Amino acid sequence: MSPSPRHLPRGQHLLLDLTGVSPEALKDSTGIECLLREAAEIAGATPLGAQFHRFGEGAGVTGVVLLRESHISIHTWPEHGFAALDIFMCGRTRPEDAARHIVGRFAPARHSVRTLVRG
Amino acid sequence: MSPSPRHLPRGQHLLLDLTGVSPEALKDSTGIECLLREAAEIAGATPLGAQFHRFGEGAGVTGVVLLRESHISIHTWPEHGFAALDIFMCGRTRPEDAARHIVGRFAPARHSVRTLVRG
C-alpha cells in the first residue's frame, strides 16, 4: 500500500462567501457533501474522506471533504442565507473550477472569492 | 436533543504557515489531533469531531477538527519541514490564542499568520 507521490506544499487557498442562498439548499447535508465531492473532482483533486455535522432539524451544516491535495470546508447558516467555504488545493489542480461549480449550484444573490497563495 | 444556539456567521479566519518545523512533529497524527483539540479549547471553541489521514509511514498528515464555531485544519509536509493550518472561528472565541498555542508547540523557525474577516 505505497501511497502515490504527494503534491508539493505550494497551493492556492480560496475563501468563498455566499450571500442570499436558498435556506433549503443550506440545510441539505447529504446534497452538500455530494456537491463538494463533485467540485473536488471537477478541480482534478482526489477526495480521501469527509466529515459532516448537522446542527439540528432545519439548522445549518458544517463539514469538510479531505483531499489528497488539502481540503474543501463549508459552514452554512440557513437562517441568514449564508455559507462560508474554503477551498485549499495544492499541486496541479484547478480550485477556481471547484469554486465556479459550487457558486453555480448554490446560485447566491452575491458572492465573494478571495485567493491566497500558500506554501 | 435541542442544540445550543449557534453563533452568527461573523468570524475570523487565520491562515497559518509554519516553516522550519521538526519533521518528527509533523508526522505524529495523534499528537497533532490532540494539539488542535487543545488549541480549540484554549480559544473557547467546542470540538464536534475530527478526521485525520496519514499519507504513509514517515509522510505527512492532513486533518481537520470540526468545531461548533467552524474548524481548524492542518496539512503537513515533514520532508519540507512545513505545515499549513487554517483556524476559522465564529462567535465569542479567541482564534489568535489557538494560533499562539500551535506556534508555541511546533516551534517553527519562521511563521506567518494572515487574518481575514468572514461573514
Boltz contact constraints between the chains, C-beta under 6 A:
constraints:
  - contact:
      token1: [A, 3]
      token2: [B, 55]
      max_distance: 6.0
  - contact:
      token1: [A, 3]
      token2: [B, 56]
      max_distance: 6.0
  - contact:
      token1: [A, 6]
      token2: [B, 55]
      max_distance: 6.0
  - contact:
      token1: [A, 9]
      token2: [B, 77]
      max_distance: 6.0
  - contact:
      token1: [A, 9]
      token2: [B, 80]
      max_distance: 6.0
  - contact:
      token1: [A, 9]
      token2: [B, 82]
      max_distance: 6.0
  - contact:
      token1: [A, 48]
      token2: [B, 53]
      max_distance: 6.0
  - contact:
      token1: [A, 49]
      token2: [B, 51]
      max_distance: 6.0
  - contact:
      token1: [A, 51]
      token2: [B, 49]
      max_distance: 6.0
  - contact:
      token1: [A, 51]
      token2: [B, 51]
      max_distance: 6.0
  - contact:
      token1: [A, 53]
      token2: [B, 48]
      max_distance: 6.0
  - contact:
      token1: [A, 53]
      token2: [B, 66]
      max_distance: 6.0
  - contact:
      token1: [A, 55]
      token2: [B, 3]
      max_distance: 6.0
  - contact:
      token1: [A, 55]
      token2: [B, 6]
      max_distance: 6.0
  - contact:
      token1: [A, 56]
      token2: [B, 3]
      max_distance: 6.0
  - contact:
      token1: [A, 62]
      token2: [B, 66]
      max_distance: 6.0
  - contact:
      token1: [A, 64]
      token2: [B, 64]
      max_distance: 6.0
  - contact:
      token1: [A, 66]
      token2: [B, 53]
      max_distance: 6.0
  - contact:
      token1: [A, 66]
      token2: [B, 62]
      max_distance: 6.0
  - contact:
      token1: [A, 70]
      token2: [B, 75]
      max_distance: 6.0
  - contact:
      token1: [A, 71]
      token2: [B, 73]
      max_distance: 6.0
  - contact:
      token1: [A, 73]
      token2: [B, 71]
      max_distance: 6.0
  - contact:
      token1: [A, 75]
      token2: [B, 70]
      max_distance: 6.0
  - contact:
      token1: [A, 77]
      token2: [B, 9]
      max_distance: 6.0
  - contact:
      token1: [A, 80]
      token2: [B, 9]
      max_distance: 6.0
  - contact:
      token1: [A, 82]
      token2: [B, 9]
      max_distance: 6.0
  - contact:
      token1: [A, 84]
      token2: [B, 118]
      max_distance: 6.0
  - contact:
      token1: [A, 118]
      token2: [B, 84]
      max_distance: 6.0
